[in-house]
Amino acid sequence: MPAKVMSSATHGIDAYVVEIEVDAARGLPGMMIVGLPDSAVKESRDRVRTAVKNSKYQFPAKRYTVNLAPANTRKEGPVYDLPIAVGVLVATEQIESDILTRFLMLGELALDGTVRPVRGVLPAAITARQKGFDGVIVPVENAPEAAVVDGIKVFAVRTLAEVAGLLTGELDIQEGAFDFSEPAASQPLEEIDFSDVRGQEGAKRALTVAAAGGHHILLIGPPGCGKTMLAKRLPTILPMLMPEESLETSKVHSISGQLPQGAGLITRRPFRGPHHTISDAGLVGGGSTPRPGELSLAHNGVLFLDELPEFKRSALEVLRQPLEEGTITISRAKGSVTYPAQVMLVASMNPCPCGYLGDTRRQCRCTPRQVRTYRSRISGPLLDRIDMHVEVPYVRWKQLSSDRCGEPSSAIRARVNKAREVQVERFKRQDGFTNARMSVRRIREHCKVDGESEALLKAAVTTLGLSARAYHRILKVARTIADLDGSEQIASRHISEAVGYRVLDREIL
């Protein structure tokens, strides 16, 4: 009679149940694993054999057949080592258990029988609850992320022998070995604050508007003016993640194996700043076996692209659709996977190749053609999708040497939170929906302007030759500025400030 053990696999950021059947029969000794296993799954037969023997159990010389169902989906990684080993022990009648199919089991085995951490435990725990399982059996290191799911038991194990003890009742399965009733706290706050930034009041105001409405922003300025410093402090003024956002963000990091050690949930908004040499797949996700890229790892947070023109054009162009839709679909011959990608894009660039165009301190030696070539590395359609283009000027000595601290992040965050509360009430949604995500229909409903504002907007669109997308983005930014002002109506001053944040649209080289 084949042994049956339950485990899981991931598709996108969700998990589904995998039924592992292990049959031990007479014949030429060996182990055959079927059900579309990848190389890591096939190699588990050697890890399982050695781990079973080193855990003081027998590995009889039999013909083992391991079936991973459903058989038409690809199974990846070492996550099935532990359930396969348990299946071998049951199939060879070394242990007996009548609760085996009531738990999902995941874990990689070391050769000495130690259970190592794996990816995707959080989605597996959610699926276990949805499918009515009693709980999950996972490695100790993965227990905090499973413990955040209410309604299921979490048993954290260190060795194969411990798992056998739980299943046979030698260890009290009602109590378990560890208590993770409280999710572990996320990583501590870093010691960065907007009060560290001297001067740059205009850039701080622009980042406040961007944070309040979830708008994409491009910072343009000479080297050393503080663009990177400002961008890295943006998460300190963003609202805390809502429960739904926190769970979805944590799922992305769980399947990528990037949840912080001991953390059950990510409660701070992610900040990802990949180097400009990153590949297309590294940025948006992909590979022969699709994996989330930096774009999805920044979901519900900030994706910072420093020195934007230095990124490969092909990588930047792939961003266009996700920035609009908030998701990225990766299609391969083996199938398609969709990952969430609702990010705030923050990018920075120099005004020209040497970096000193418009700088009163140093002379720019770039020709107009060189400047045009440099800026053309960023396509018009991508720039059109960035709501705000903001100049970050050189910081003068008087400001730089001043002992006077700027406004702290806590004060700015209070204003941002107040504006976000207005948007929650306006859209009647609790999932982090912001002004930046308004559809055309919502723009017509919530971004109505008076005669003076309409005339100003018309002049801007006509003079600058703005696209329909840029027109709508100006309205969205103006709506956010009005929210920060506590104004129900969008006034001409709000339109004027929003138009001022389209630097690259109004510049003629």
C-alpha positions in Angstrom: 0.0 0.0 0.0 1.6 3.3 -1.1 2.2 5.9 1.6 0.6 9.3 1.1 2.2 12.5 2.3 0.9 16.1 1.6 3.1 19.0 0.6 2.7 22.1 -1.6 4.1 23.9 -4.6 3.9 27.5 -5.7 2.5 29.1 -8.8 3.0 32.9 -8.9 2.6 34.0 -5.3 0.0 31.3 -4.4 0.5 27.7 -3.4 -1.4 24.5 -4.3 -1.4 21.1 -2.7 1.0 18.4 -3.9 0.2 14.8 -3.0 3.3 12.7 -2.6 2.8 8.9 -3.0 5.6 6.6 -2.1 5.5 2.9 -3.0 8.1 0.3 -1.9 8.1 -2.9 -3.9 10.4 -5.8 -4.7 12.7 -5.3 -7.7 16.0 -3.8 -8.7 16.9 -1.4 -5.8 16.5 2.3 -6.7 14.2 5.3 -6.5 12.2 6.7 -9.4 10.5 10.1 -9.0 7.8 11.0 -11.4 5.4 14.0 -11.8 7.6 16.5 -13.7 10.4 16.9 -11.1 13.2 19.3 -11.8 16.9 18.4 -11.1 16.7 19.5 -7.5 13.8 17.2 -6.9 15.4 14.3 -8.7 18.6 14.7 -6.5 16.5 14.4 -3.4 16.7 10.5 -3.7 20.3 10.7 -2.6 19.7 13.2 0.2 16.7 11.2 1.4 18.6 7.8 1.4 21.5 9.2 3.4 19.4 11.3 5.8 17.2 8.3 6.6 20.2 6.1 7.4 21.9 8.8 9.5 18.6 9.3 11.4 19.0 5.6 12.7 16.3 4.3 10.4 16.6 1.6 7.7 16.5 2.2 4.0 15.6 -1.3 2.7 16.9 -2.3 -0.8 13.6 -2.0 -2.6 12.2 -0.5 -5.8 10.8 2.9 -4.7 8.4 4.8 -6.9 7.6 8.4 -5.8 4.7 10.2 -7.6 4.2 13.9 -7.2 0.6 14.8 -8.1 -0.8 16.6 -9.9 1.6 15.2 -12.5 1.1 17.9 -15.1 2.7 20.7 -13.1 6.4 21.3 -12.7 7.8 20.5 -9.2 10.9 22.5 -8.2 13.4 22.7 -5.4 14.4 20.6 -2.4 11.1 21.3 -0.6 10.0 17.7 -1.0 13.0 16.0 0.7 11.2 15.8 4.1 7.8 14.5 2.9 9.5 11.9 0.6 11.6 10.7 3.5 8.5 10.4 5.7 6.8 8.5 2.9 9.7 6.1 2.7 9.5 5.4 6.5 5.7 4.8 6.3 5.9 2.7 3.1 8.6 0.4 4.7 6.4 0.2 7.9 9.0 1.7 10.1 6.5 4.2 11.4 2.7 4.3 11.5 0.5 7.4 11.6 -3.2 8.0 11.1 -2.7 11.8 11.0 -0.3 11.9 8.1 -2.7 13.5 5.5 -3.9 16.1 7.9 -0.8 18.2 7.6 1.2 19.9 4.9 4.9 19.1 5.2 7.8 21.0 3.7 11.6 20.9 4.2 15.0 20.2 2.8 17.1 17.5 4.3 20.8 17.6 5.2 22.7 14.4 5.0 22.6 14.0 8.8 18.9 14.3 8.9 18.7 18.0 9.8 15.8 19.9 8.3 16.8 23.0 6.4 14.6 26.0 5.5 12.9 26.3 2.2 11.0 28.9 0.2 7.3 29.5 -0.1 6.2 28.4 3.4 3.8 31.4 3.9 1.7 30.7 0.8 1.7 27.0 1.8 0.4 27.8 5.3 -2.4 30.0 3.7 -3.3 27.1 1.4 -3.3 24.7 4.3 -5.9 26.8 6.1 -8.0 27.3 2.9 -8.0 23.5 2.2 -9.0 22.6 5.7 -5.7 21.0 6.9 -5.0 20.9 10.6 -1.6 22.5 10.2 1.9 22.5 8.7 5.2 20.8 9.6 8.0 23.1 8.6 11.7 23.8 9.5 12.3 25.9 12.6 13.6 28.8 10.5 10.4 29.0 8.5 8.0 28.7 11.5 7.5 32.4 12.1 6.2 33.0 8.6 3.8 30.1 8.9 2.7 31.2 12.4 1.2 34.4 11.1 -1.7 32.4 9.5 -4.5 32.1 12.0 -6.5 28.8 12.3 -3.8 26.3 11.7 -1.2 24.6 13.9 2.5 25.1 13.1 5.0 22.4 14.1 8.6 23.6 13.8 11.1 20.7 13.5 14.8 20.4 13.4 15.4 16.8 12.3 13.7 13.9 10.5 13.6 12.0 13.8 11.5 14.8 15.4 9.0 14.6 12.5 8.7 10.9 13.0 8.1 11.5 16.7 5.3 14.0 16.0 3.6 11.6 13.6 3.8 8.6 15.9 2.7 10.5 19.0 6.0 10.2 20.8 5.9 14.0 20.9 2.7 15.7 21.9 1.2 16.8 18.6 -1.4 19.0 20.4 1.3 21.2 21.9 4.1 21.0 19.4 7.7 21.8 20.1 7.7 25.5 19.6 5.3 28.4 20.3 5.0 31.0 17.5 1.7 32.5 18.5 3.1 36.0 17.9 4.6 36.8 14.5 8.2 38.0 14.7 8.7 41.7 14.3 10.1 43.0 11.1 13.6 44.4 10.7 14.3 47.4 12.9 14.1 50.9 11.6 17.3 52.3 10.1 18.7 55.5 11.5 17.8 57.7 8.5 15.5 60.7 8.6 14.6 63.6 6.4 16.0 65.9 9.1 19.4 64.8 7.9 18.9 66.5 4.5 20.1 70.2 4.4 18.2 72.4 2.0 16.3 70.9 -0.9 13.0 72.1 0.3 11.5 71.9 -3.2 12.6 68.3 -3.6 11.3 67.4 -0.1 7.9 68.9 -1.1 7.8 66.9 -4.3 8.6 63.7 -2.5 5.9 64.5 0.0 3.4 64.9 -2.8 4.7 61.6 -4.4 4.3 59.7 -1.1 0.9 61.1 -0.4 -0.5 60.0 -3.8 1.7 57.0 -4.7 3.2 58.8 -7.7 6.2 57.9 -9.7 8.9 60.5 -9.5 12.2 61.3 -11.4 14.9 63.4 -9.6 17.2 65.4 -11.9 20.3 67.1 -10.6 24.1 67.4 -10.7 26.3 64.8 -8.9 26.4 65.1 -5.2 23.2 67.2 -4.8 21.4 64.7 -2.6 19.2 62.7 -5.0 20.1 59.3 -3.6 20.0 60.6 -0.1 16.5 61.9 -0.6 15.3 58.7 -2.3 16.6 56.5 0.5 14.6 58.5 3.0 11.3 58.2 1.1 10.2 55.0 3.0 10.4 56.9 6.3 7.4 59.1 5.2 5.3 56.4 3.7 2.4 54.9 5.6 2.7 51.5 7.3 1.6 48.6 5.3 -2.0 47.6 5.7 -2.7 44.0 6.7 -3.6 42.9 3.1 -0.6 44.7 1.7 1.7 43.2 4.3 0.5 39.6 3.6 0.9 40.0 -0.2 4.3 41.6 0.1 5.5 38.8 2.5 4.3 36.1 0.1 6.5 37.6 -2.7 9.5 37.6 -0.4 8.7 34.1 0.9 8.7 32.4 -2.5 12.0 34.3 -3.2 13.5 33.1 0.0 14.1 36.7 1.1 12.1 37.1 4.2 14.3 38.5 7.0 15.5 35.9 9.5 13.0 35.4 12.2 10.4 37.7 10.5 6.8 36.4 10.0 5.5 39.3 8.1 7.0 42.4 6.4 5.5 45.4 8.0 7.7 48.1 6.5 7.4 49.1 2.9 10.2 47.5 0.8 12.9 49.6 -0.7 14.8 48.0 -3.6 17.7 49.8 -5.3 19.2 47.5 -8.0 22.5 48.3 -9.7 22.2 49.6 -13.3 24.0 46.5 -14.6 21.0 44.4 -13.7 19.5 42.1 -16.4 16.0 42.3 -17.7 15.0 39.1 -15.8 16.6 40.4 -12.7 14.6 43.6 -12.8 11.2 42.4 -13.8 11.5 38.7 -13.1 11.8 35.7 -15.4 14.3 32.9 -16.2 13.5 29.5 -17.6 11.8 28.9 -14.3 10.1 32.2 -13.6 11.1 34.0 -10.4 10.1 37.4 -9.1 12.4 40.3 -10.0 13.3 43.5 -8.1 10.1 45.0 -9.4 7.9 42.5 -7.6 10.2 42.4 -4.5 9.4 46.2 -4.3 5.7 45.5 -4.4 3.8 48.0 -2.2 7.1 49.8 -1.7 9.7 51.8 -3.5 11.7 50.7 -6.6 14.7 53.1 -6.8 16.6 53.3 -10.1 19.7 55.4 -9.6 21.4 56.8 -12.7 18.4 55.9 -14.8 20.0 56.4 -18.3 22.7 53.9 -17.4 20.2 51.0 -17.2 19.8 48.9 -20.3 17.1 50.3 -22.6 15.5 46.9 -23.0 15.2 46.5 -19.2 13.6 50.0 -18.8 11.1 49.4 -21.7 9.8 46.3 -19.9 8.8 48.5 -17.0 6.2 50.4 -19.1 3.3 48.0 -18.8 3.8 47.0 -15.1 3.9 50.7 -14.1 0.5 51.1 -15.6 -1.2 47.9 -14.5 0.6 47.0 -11.2 1.3 43.4 -12.3 3.9 41.7 -14.4 3.1 38.5 -16.4 6.0 36.3 -17.4 5.2 33.9 -20.2 7.4 30.9 -21.1 6.9 27.7 -23.0 6.1 25.9 -19.7 3.3 28.4 -18.9 2.6 31.9 -17.6 3.1 33.4 -14.1 1.7 36.7 -12.9 3.4 38.6 -10.0 2.2 41.7 -8.3 4.2 44.9 -9.1 2.4 47.8 -7.5 5.4 50.0 -6.8 6.4 53.7 -6.4 9.1 54.2 -9.0 11.7 56.7 -7.9 14.5 57.3 -10.4 17.4 59.8 -10.6 19.6 61.1 -13.3 22.0 63.8 -14.2 20.9 66.6 -16.5 23.6 65.7 -19.0 26.5 63.3 -19.4 29.0 65.4 -17.4 26.2 66.3 -14.9 26.7 70.0 -14.8 24.1 71.4 -17.2 22.6 74.5 -15.6 25.0 74.4 -12.7 26.3 77.9 -11.8 29.4 76.5 -10.1 30.9 74.4 -12.9 30.8 74.8 -16.6 29.0 72.1 -18.6 31.1 70.9 -21.6 28.5 68.8 -23.2 27.2 69.7 -26.7 23.4 69.9 -27.3 23.7 66.7 -29.3 25.4 64.9 -26.4 22.7 66.1 -24.1 19.9 64.9 -26.4 21.6 61.5 -26.9 22.0 61.1 -23.1 18.4 61.9 -22.4 17.1 59.8 -25.3 18.3 56.7 -23.5 15.0 57.1 -21.6 12.2 56.7 -24.1 9.4 59.2 -24.3 6.7 56.6 -23.4 8.5 55.7 -20.2 9.0 59.3 -19.2 5.3 59.8 -19.9 4.5 57.2 -17.3 6.5 59.0 -14.6 4.1 61.5 -12.9 6.7 64.0 -11.6 10.0 65.2 -13.0 11.7 67.3 -10.4 14.9 69.4 -10.4 17.3 68.9 -7.4 19.7 71.8 -7.4 23.2 72.1 -5.9 23.2 72.7 -2.1 24.8 76.0 -1.2 27.4 76.2 1.5 25.2 78.2 3.9 22.6 75.5 3.9 25.2 72.6 3.9 27.1 74.0 6.9 24.0 75.0 8.9 23.3 73.4 12.3 19.6 73.8 11.7 17.9 70.4 11.2 15.2 70.1 8.6 11.7 68.8 9.2 11.7 65.3 10.6 10.2 62.4 8.8 7.6 61.9 11.5 6.1 65.3 10.8 6.0 64.8 7.0 4.6 61.3 7.5 1.7 62.8 9.5 0.7 64.9 6.5 1.1 62.0 4.2 -1.1 59.8 6.4 -3.8 62.5 6.6 -3.9 62.7 2.8 -4.0 58.9 2.5 -7.0 58.9 4.9 -8.8 61.3 2.5 -8.2 58.9 -0.3 -9.4 55.9 1.6 -12.6 57.7 2.3 -12.9 58.9 -1.3 -12.4 55.5 -2.9 -14.0 53.5 -0.1 -11.1 51.0 -0.2 -8.8 49.8 2.5 -6.2 48.1 0.2 -3.8 51.1 -0.3 -5.6 52.4 -3.4 -4.1 55.9 -4.1 -4.7 58.8 -6.5 -1.9 57.6 -8.7 -4.0 54.5 -9.5 -7.2 56.3 -10.6 -8.7 55.2 -13.8 -10.0 57.7 -16.4 -13.5 57.4 -15.1 -12.4 58.1 -11.6 -10.4 61.1 -12.8 -13.5 62.6 -14.3 -15.4 62.0 -11.1 -12.8 63.2 -8.6 -10.6 65.7 -10.5 -13.1 68.3 -11.6 -11.6 71.8 -12.1 -13.0 75.3 -12.2 -12.8 77.7 -15.2 -9.5 79.3 -14.2 -7.9 75.9 -13.5 -9.1 74.6 -16.8 -7.7 77.5 -18.7 -4.3 77.0 -17.0 -4.4 73.3 -17.8 -5.3 74.0 -21.4 -2.5 76.4 -21.8 0.0 73.9 -20.4 -1.2 71.1 -22.6 -1.2 73.2 -25.7 2.2 74.9 -25.1 4.1 71.9 -24.0 2.4 69.5 -26.4 1.5 67.1 -23.6 0.0 63.7 -24.3 -3.3 62.5 -23.0 -1.5 60.4 -20.5 0.5 63.4 -19.2 -2.7 65.4 -19.0 -4.3 62.8 -16.8 -1.2 62.5 -14.6 -1.2 66.2 -14.0 -4.7 65.9 -12.8 -3.8 63.1 -10.5 -0.9 65.0 -9.0 -3.1 68.1 -8.6 -5.7 66.0 -6.8 -3.0 64.8 -4.3 -1.7 68.4 -3.8 -5.3 69.5 -3.0 -5.6 66.6 -0.6 -2.5 67.7 1.2 -4.0 71.2 1.3 -7.2 69.8 2.8 -9.1 71.2 -0.2 -12.1 69.4 -1.8 -11.8 71.4 -5.0 -8.7 71.4 -7.2 -7.7 75.1 -7.5 -5.5 76.8 -10.0 -2.5 76.8 -7.6 -2.7 73.0 -7.4 -2.7 72.7 -11.2 0.2 75.2 -11.4 2.3 73.2 -9.0 1.4 69.9 -10.7 2.5 71.3 -14.1 5.7 72.5 -12.5 6.6 68.9 -11.8 6.8 68.1 -15.5 10.4 69.5 -16.0 11.4 67.4 -18.9 8.2 68.2 -20.8 8.8 72.0 -20.6 12.5 71.9 -21.4 13.6 72.4 -25.0 17.1 71.5 -25.9 
